[in-house]
Amino acid sequence: MENEKCDLIHPNGVKEKKLEVIDGFTIKYHANGKTVWSKGKMIEDKPDGYWEWYRSNGIIKRSGYFDMGEPVGEWITYDNEGNKHTTTIRDKK
């Protein structure tokens, strides 16, 4: 497990989320530092492949695919209980 960019402050004064890279997956945490905010793989500093985002209570919020930073394919938004709410298809530009 490797920690990166933990508790950094951006030039605009916003605290950056805690970030870890575990087995090739980039995991960012909510402000509490414990609950996963997002997870997926990065290639050349761009999201690539399947990604998920979570609410602060740990319930999934959104999921989708990237192709070198471009959202592609099926994207799902989930309701507050983690049930599928909407599905959209993103075409690569």
C-alpha positions in Angstrom: 0.0 0.0 0.0 1.3 3.4 -1.0 0.0 6.8 0.2 0.2 9.7 -2.1 -0.9 13.4 -2.0 -2.4 13.0 1.5 -3.8 16.2 3.1 -2.3 18.5 0.4 -3.8 22.0 -0.1 -4.5 23.2 -3.6 -3.6 26.7 -4.6 -7.4 27.6 -4.3 -7.3 26.6 -0.7 -9.3 23.4 -1.0 -7.9 20.4 0.9 -7.2 17.5 -1.5 -8.7 14.1 -0.7 -6.6 11.4 0.9 -5.4 9.1 -1.9 -3.9 5.6 -1.9 -2.8 3.3 -4.6 -3.5 -0.3 -3.8 -2.8 -3.1 -6.3 -2.9 -0.6 -9.2 -6.2 1.0 -8.1 -6.3 4.7 -7.1 -8.6 5.1 -4.1 -9.7 8.6 -2.9 -11.4 9.1 0.4 -14.1 11.5 1.7 -13.0 14.3 4.0 -13.3 12.0 7.0 -10.3 10.1 5.5 -12.0 6.7 6.1 -14.9 6.3 3.6 -14.0 5.6 0.0 -15.1 8.5 -2.3 -13.9 6.9 -5.6 -11.8 4.1 -6.9 -10.4 3.0 -10.3 -7.2 2.7 -12.3 -5.1 5.6 -13.6 -2.9 5.4 -16.7 -0.6 8.4 -17.5 -2.5 10.5 -14.9 -5.9 9.8 -16.6 -8.7 7.6 -15.3 -8.9 4.4 -17.4 -11.3 1.4 -17.2 -14.1 1.0 -14.7 -14.6 3.6 -11.9 -17.0 3.9 -8.9 -17.9 6.8 -6.7 -19.5 6.5 -3.2 -21.5 8.6 -0.8 -20.0 9.4 2.5 -22.1 6.6 4.1 -20.4 4.1 1.8 -23.3 3.5 -0.6 -22.4 3.5 -4.3 -23.4 6.8 -6.1 -22.2 6.4 -9.7 -20.2 4.0 -11.8 -18.8 4.1 -15.4 -15.9 3.5 -17.7 -13.1 5.7 -19.0 -10.9 5.3 -22.0 -7.7 7.3 -21.2 -9.7 10.1 -19.4 -12.8 10.0 -21.8 -16.0 8.8 -20.3 -17.3 5.9 -22.5 -19.9 3.2 -22.5 -22.5 2.6 -19.7 -22.7 5.0 -16.8 -25.0 4.2 -13.9 -26.3 6.6 -11.3 -27.6 5.0 -8.1 -30.3 6.2 -5.6 -29.6 6.8 -1.9 -30.1 3.1 -1.2 -27.6 2.0 -3.9 -30.2 0.8 -6.4 -29.9 1.6 -10.1 -31.6 4.9 -10.8 -30.5 5.9 -14.3 -28.3 4.4 -17.0 -26.7 6.5 -19.8 -24.4 5.5 -22.7 -21.4 7.8 -23.4 -19.9 7.7 -26.9 -16.2 8.5 -27.2 -15.6 11.9 -28.8 
